[in-house]
Amino acid sequence: MMTENILINDARVMSKGQVTIPKNIRAALGVSTGDRVTFIVEDGAVRILNSAVYAVQKFQEQMKGQATQCGFASEEDVADWITQSRREENAE
């Protein structure tokens, strides 16, 4: 079932506590066989996230403001730094 941007589906909990994530939910999360998911419990509700996506989100939160502190004010500043760094590496 889909309501606007909300997917709703259910699954049975098996004897070992295992649950099969429905196909449409796996697709929405971008997970497949062998991928990891992260469970977050808040106020009695559970969110399931693609662990790779969650890790990037946490990293972005931790790094927030660091670019400005390092003198990067725009994407162009970052691109210029990358170009300069590559030139230096190739010169070695």
C-alpha positions as CSV (number, residue, x, y, z in Angstrom):
1,M,0.0,0.0,0.0
2,M,1.3,3.5,-0.8
3,T,0.0,6.8,0.4
4,E,1.8,9.8,-1.2
5,N,5.5,9.2,-0.2
6,I,4.7,6.7,2.5
7,L,5.0,3.0,1.9
8,I,3.1,0.7,4.3
9,N,3.6,-3.1,4.5
10,D,3.6,-5.7,7.1
11,A,5.6,-8.9,7.8
12,R,5.4,-11.8,10.2
13,V,8.0,-12.2,13.0
14,M,9.3,-15.8,12.8
15,S,10.4,-17.9,15.8
16,K,14.0,-16.7,15.8
17,G,12.9,-13.0,15.6
18,Q,13.5,-12.9,11.9
19,V,11.4,-10.7,9.5
20,T,11.5,-10.7,5.8
21,I,11.5,-7.1,4.5
22,P,8.9,-6.9,1.8
23,K,10.2,-6.4,-1.8
24,N,8.7,-3.0,-2.2
25,I,10.3,-1.8,1.0
26,R,13.7,-3.2,0.1
27,A,13.5,-1.4,-3.2
28,A,12.6,1.9,-1.5
29,L,15.5,1.5,0.9
30,G,17.9,0.4,-1.9
31,V,18.9,-2.8,-0.1
32,S,19.4,-6.2,-1.5
33,T,20.8,-9.6,-0.4
34,G,23.9,-9.1,1.8
35,D,23.3,-5.4,2.5
36,R,22.9,-4.2,6.1
37,V,20.1,-2.2,7.6
38,T,20.0,0.0,10.7
39,F,17.1,-0.1,13.2
40,I,16.3,3.1,15.1
41,V,13.7,3.0,17.8
42,E,12.1,6.3,18.8
43,D,9.0,6.7,20.9
44,G,7.8,3.2,20.3
45,A,8.3,3.4,16.5
46,V,11.0,1.7,14.5
47,R,12.7,3.2,11.5
48,I,14.7,0.9,9.2
49,L,17.4,2.6,7.1
50,N,20.0,1.4,4.6
51,S,23.1,1.2,6.8
52,A,25.3,2.7,4.1
53,V,22.9,5.7,3.7
54,Y,22.7,6.1,7.5
55,A,26.5,6.1,7.8
56,V,26.8,8.8,5.2
57,Q,24.1,10.9,7.0
58,K,25.9,10.6,10.3
59,F,29.3,11.5,8.7
60,Q,27.7,14.6,7.1
61,E,26.3,15.6,10.5
62,Q,29.7,15.3,12.1
63,M,31.4,17.2,9.3
64,K,28.9,20.0,9.2
65,G,30.8,23.3,9.2
66,Q,34.2,21.8,8.7
67,A,34.5,22.9,5.1
68,T,34.0,26.6,6.1
69,Q,36.6,26.2,8.8
70,C,39.0,24.9,6.2
71,G,38.4,27.8,3.8
72,F,36.0,26.1,1.4
73,A,33.1,28.6,0.8
74,S,31.7,27.0,-2.4
75,E,31.7,23.9,-4.5
76,E,34.1,25.8,-6.8
77,D,36.6,26.1,-4.0
78,V,36.4,22.3,-3.4
79,A,36.8,21.6,-7.2
80,D,39.8,23.9,-7.3
81,W,41.4,22.2,-4.3
82,I,40.8,18.8,-5.9
83,T,42.4,20.0,-9.2
84,Q,45.4,21.4,-7.4
85,S,45.8,18.3,-5.3
86,R,45.8,16.1,-8.4
87,R,48.3,18.3,-10.2
88,E,50.6,18.0,-7.1
89,E,50.2,14.2,-7.0
90,N,51.0,13.9,-10.7
91,A,54.0,16.1,-10.4
92,E,55.6,13.7,-7.9
